[in-house]
Amino acid sequence: MPMSGAPEVCSSSFHPPSAARAPRLAGVLLAFSAALALLGVSVGSTGFDSLLQARHDAVAWQIVLDIRLPRTLGAWLAGALLGLAGAVAQGLFRNPLAEPFLLGSASGATLAVSLSLALMGVPLAAAGWLARLGLTGAAFIGALGGVLLTLALARGARHTLRLLLAGVVVSYVLGAAKDLVTLGAPDILQAMQIFMLGTSAFAGWASCALMTAALAACLLAARVLARVLDALALGEATAHSLGLPLGALRAALVAALALATGTAVAQTGLIAFVGLAAPHLVRAIAPMRHAWLLPLSALMGAVLLLAADLGARWLIAPQELPVGVLTAVLGGCYLLWLMHRQRMGAAA
């Protein structure tokens, strides 16, 4: 049998019957997205507003178009990027507990933001658009730098375990460097707290355009590389026997993971558990091949973060909760419930 046909054998052999539910799940998630987006543009600091009434008030309509709508769309896009990155990370490392920040992207972004704030000396809430653009660029460059440092320590992406260990080391080292920066410049602590707890409040139309472009590129790469993740799910020896160039393909997966994570972190800060929980929820509903798992994880992540952002704005209005705190609480409760269910199933 020619080697070029081997990936097709792998693809057809890894096709769970429940994957037939994937199109219906996609439709449900898109419907939830539309409903949550409508709620998102209707919720302000004073509670719910009628969009029909806002159309007759020029100031209220400008608030909807320039603040609420890009914030809602930004939360959806950031959640989609994190959900997609989580699915790629779990497939790449063959570990259901893998999450998008494993390769040092989060620690690299926080270090870059802390250095930028220390140099600028401007509070995040008072920073102008140019300063925020600089912080966004710094966060993305820091996230990319963290991933590149991880790849350098792991000597490429050929060995998954070495890559994972290098990511843990880089995260601790860059995190310690960030702590030293904040100790030397304590004035930036409040701004760093906003970034580390996560918020979509600063997302504008430029952020939405950037995240849209990154999401499109990552979805295209994920579509092309989905069969590689299917092969890795069957074991590294099987993937090698199929003649796949695993080193180059792992590097491409790491690049997609870094792009998705770095873009999301640069726009919304560190938001926990979305990338971890979204693929879990999709697999719990309908186990399927990565060709469907990756886009559905993106949709699930988008719904989760948009719902959490809506709750963060509404729960204690006119005050606002950091969305990262809400996702961490909900994600932790979900993982505890999952552990309890698995324990009860093992006991039975």
Summary of the structure (lengths in Angstrom):
residues: 348
radius of gyration: 20.7
end to end distance: 44.8
largest distance: 69.7
contacts: 1230
relative contact order: 0.17
helix: 80%
strand: 1%
